[in-house]
Amino acid sequence: MSLYWSNKPYPDLTLDELYSILQLRVQVFIVEQNCPFQDVDGQDATALHLLGHTETGALAAYARLFGPGQCYDEVSIGRVVTAPAYRRHGLGRELMQTAIAQCESIFGPQPIKIGAQYYLRDFYRSFGFVQQGDIYLEDDIEHIYMLRS
């Protein structure tokens, strides 16, 4: 399965795209992970939104990209998510490769920082991210900061 990628600033998102993004994030981060938290956090307006659509137009993968100083001092990637219906096709890997490539293309080669769910540390390590500091709880889920040089 191959996805069609687009990367848009918030004002360029259509209402249907924004609805699909929020629907996917709620489906995974709140319902699937049984974690009530404020997903609509006020940061969407400053993010670039990386969308991976199927041939039929379904949103299968998504991430937010931030320039340096917007979320952390470094460039960052967040809200990394693959739709449950499209898992087990390597799309999470394709999403991260595309997100890193987009960050390098837009912001230039520089460190990228993420706040990763701890259980995904090996996945992110495979892209060159290294744990920074101790485990911390965010919305009762173990997280770690990771940095890719």
C-alpha positions as CSV (number, residue, x, y, z in Angstrom):
1,M,0.0,0.0,0.0
2,S,1.3,3.4,-0.9
3,L,0.1,6.7,0.4
4,Y,-0.3,10.1,-1.2
5,W,1.4,12.7,1.0
6,S,0.6,16.4,1.5
7,N,1.9,18.9,4.0
8,K,-0.2,21.9,4.8
9,P,-0.2,24.8,7.2
10,Y,-3.4,25.1,9.3
11,P,-5.0,27.9,7.2
12,D,-4.7,25.7,4.0
13,L,-6.5,22.7,5.5
14,T,-10.0,22.1,4.2
15,L,-12.8,21.6,6.7
16,D,-13.0,17.9,5.6
17,E,-9.3,17.5,6.1
18,L,-9.4,19.1,9.6
19,Y,-12.4,16.9,10.5
20,S,-10.6,13.8,9.4
21,I,-7.5,14.8,11.4
22,L,-9.4,15.4,14.5
23,Q,-11.5,12.2,14.0
24,L,-8.3,10.1,13.7
25,R,-6.6,11.7,16.7
26,V,-9.7,11.2,18.9
27,Q,-10.1,7.6,17.6
28,V,-6.6,6.6,18.5
29,F,-5.3,8.9,21.3
30,I,-8.5,9.2,23.3
31,V,-10.7,6.3,22.6
32,E,-8.3,3.5,21.6
33,Q,-5.7,4.4,24.3
34,N,-8.5,5.1,26.8
35,C,-6.9,8.5,27.7
36,P,-9.2,11.5,28.2
37,F,-7.0,14.5,27.4
38,Q,-7.2,17.8,25.6
39,D,-6.1,16.8,22.1
40,V,-7.2,20.1,20.7
41,D,-4.4,21.9,22.4
42,G,-4.1,25.3,20.6
43,Q,-1.0,24.2,18.7
44,D,-2.6,23.1,15.5
45,A,-2.6,26.7,14.2
46,T,1.2,26.9,14.3
47,A,1.9,23.3,13.0
48,L,2.4,21.9,9.6
49,H,0.0,19.0,9.0
50,L,1.5,16.0,7.3
51,L,-1.4,13.9,5.8
52,G,-1.1,10.5,4.2
53,H,-4.1,9.5,2.1
54,T,-5.0,6.3,0.4
55,E,-6.0,6.0,-3.2
56,T,-9.6,6.3,-2.1
57,G,-8.9,9.5,-0.1
58,A,-9.0,8.0,3.4
59,L,-6.7,9.6,5.9
60,A,-4.4,6.7,6.9
61,A,-1.5,8.4,8.5
62,Y,-0.8,11.8,10.1
63,A,1.7,13.9,12.0
64,R,2.2,17.5,13.1
65,L,5.5,19.2,12.3
66,F,6.9,22.2,14.2
67,G,9.7,24.6,13.5
68,P,12.4,25.4,16.1
69,G,11.0,27.3,19.0
70,Q,7.4,26.5,18.4
71,C,7.0,23.4,20.5
72,Y,10.6,22.8,21.7
73,D,13.8,24.7,21.0
74,E,14.4,22.1,18.3
75,V,12.3,21.1,15.3
76,S,9.7,18.6,16.4
77,I,7.3,16.0,15.2
78,G,4.1,15.1,17.2
79,R,0.7,13.5,17.1
80,V,2.2,10.6,15.0
81,V,-0.7,8.3,14.2
82,T,-1.7,5.6,11.8
83,A,-5.4,4.7,11.4
84,P,-6.2,1.3,12.9
85,A,-7.7,0.1,9.6
86,Y,-4.3,0.7,7.8
87,R,-1.9,-0.8,10.4
88,R,0.4,-3.7,9.6
89,H,1.3,-2.2,6.2
90,G,4.5,-0.4,7.3
91,L,2.7,3.0,7.1
92,G,4.0,4.1,10.5
93,R,7.6,3.7,9.2
94,E,6.7,5.5,6.0
95,L,5.0,8.3,8.0
96,M,8.2,8.8,10.1
97,Q,10.5,8.7,7.1
98,T,8.3,11.2,5.4
99,A,8.0,13.4,8.5
100,I,11.8,13.5,9.0
101,A,12.4,14.2,5.3
102,Q,9.8,17.1,5.4
103,C,11.4,18.6,8.5
104,E,14.8,18.5,6.8
105,S,13.5,20.0,3.6
106,I,11.5,22.8,5.3
107,F,13.7,23.6,8.3
108,G,17.1,22.4,7.1
109,P,19.1,19.6,8.6
110,Q,19.1,20.0,12.3
111,P,18.1,18.0,15.5
112,I,14.5,16.9,15.8
113,K,13.0,16.4,19.3
114,I,9.9,14.3,20.1
115,G,8.0,13.4,23.2
116,A,7.5,9.7,22.5
117,Q,5.3,7.1,24.3
118,Y,7.8,4.9,26.1
119,Y,6.6,1.6,24.6
120,L,7.5,3.0,21.1
121,R,11.1,3.9,22.0
122,D,12.6,1.1,19.8
123,F,10.5,2.2,16.9
124,Y,11.9,5.7,17.2
125,R,15.4,4.5,17.9
126,S,15.3,2.8,14.4
127,F,15.2,6.4,13.0
128,G,18.1,7.6,15.0
129,F,16.3,9.1,17.9
130,V,18.1,8.8,21.3
131,Q,16.4,9.0,24.7
132,Q,17.0,12.2,26.6
133,G,16.3,12.0,30.3
134,D,14.0,9.9,32.4
135,I,10.5,8.6,31.8
136,Y,7.7,11.1,32.6
137,L,4.0,10.7,32.8
138,E,1.8,12.6,30.3
139,D,-1.9,12.0,30.7
140,D,-1.0,8.9,32.7
141,I,1.0,7.4,29.8
142,E,4.8,6.9,30.2
143,H,6.7,9.1,27.8
144,I,10.3,10.0,27.1
145,Y,12.0,12.8,25.2
146,M,14.0,11.7,22.3
147,L,16.4,13.6,20.0
148,R,17.6,12.8,16.5
149,S,20.9,14.6,15.8
